[in-house]
Amino acid sequence: RRFCSSVFFAVATVAREAELSKLCSGALLLFLKALSAVDRFREDTQEYRAICLSLVQCGRSFGAFEDDLLDTFCELDRGPDSNRELRLYFWMSVLAMAQVK
């Protein structure tokens, strides 16, 4: 548990300090994937949501970002992830933030 909490804090710190507007769509999506992997170990929900929202808002400026978000559901369905249901809730909330049309 401590390792996963440390991973969460490391990813969240990098995402918080990075100049997100200078990152490509793929890098933003990788941040979200990393956060989804340690979602259940988060400590600060408000900060966590703010980081996710910032990533999504920056990603929406890229045309392929919405398609990549939707592809993530297919990846999740195909994968052997034991936390699939938790990650599904994470991605559904990200999808709601993105207001995919």
N, C-alpha and C positions, 0 to 999 in steps of 0.2 A: 504494500500500500504506500509506503513512504517513497519508493522509487517512482511510482506512477504520479504521486503528488508532486514530486520534484520535476518530472517530465512536464506536467501541466504548467507549473510555474515557469519553467524554462521557455516553453513555447509561448506562453502568454506574455512573458517579459520581452521576448524578441518581437512578437507581433505588436506589442505596445510601443516599443522604441523604434521600430522600422518606419521608414517613410513609405507608407503603403501606396501612395499615389505613383511611386516610381517602380512598383513591382508589376510583373505581367500577370495575366489571368491565371496561369498555371501555378505560379508561386502563391497567389492568394488562396487558390483552391487547396494547395498542399497544407497551408496553415490551417484551414478549416478541417481537413482530414486528420491532421495531427491532433487538433483540439477534440475532434469527435472520438478519437481513440482513447483519450484520457478524460472524457466528459464526466464520468461518474466519480472522478477523484477531485473535481473542482471544489474550491473552498469559498470563493467570493463570487456569488451569482451575478451581482450587478456589474462588477468589472468584467466578468466573463461575457455577459450579454453585450456589453459595450464593445468589447474586442471583436466578437463575432459580427456585430452590426457594422462596425467599421470595415471589416474585411469584405462583407457583402456589399456595402455601399461603394467601395472602391472597385470591386469586381463587376458591378453592374455597368460600368463604363465600357466594358469589353463585350462585344457582340456574342462571343462564344461562351461567356461565363454561365449564362442560364442553361445552355445545352449541357455544359460540363456538370452543372449541379444536378440536372436530371439524370445524366449518365451515372452519377454516384449511386443512385438508387439501384441501378442494374448491377453495379459492382458489389454493392452490399448484399444483394439477393444471391449472387453467384458465389460469394466468399464463404469461407468456413468459420466466420467470426462467431464466437460464443456470446458476444455482447450485441448481437444483431438488433435485438429489440430496443435496447438503450440507444444505440447509434441511429436507429430509424427515427426515434423521437427527436434526436439532435438534428438530423437532416430535414425532418419535417419543419422544425422551427426555423432553420436556415432558409428553407424554401419560402416560408411565410414572410421572413424578413426581406427576401429578395423580391417579393410580389411578382412572381413569374406569371406571365400572361400566356 
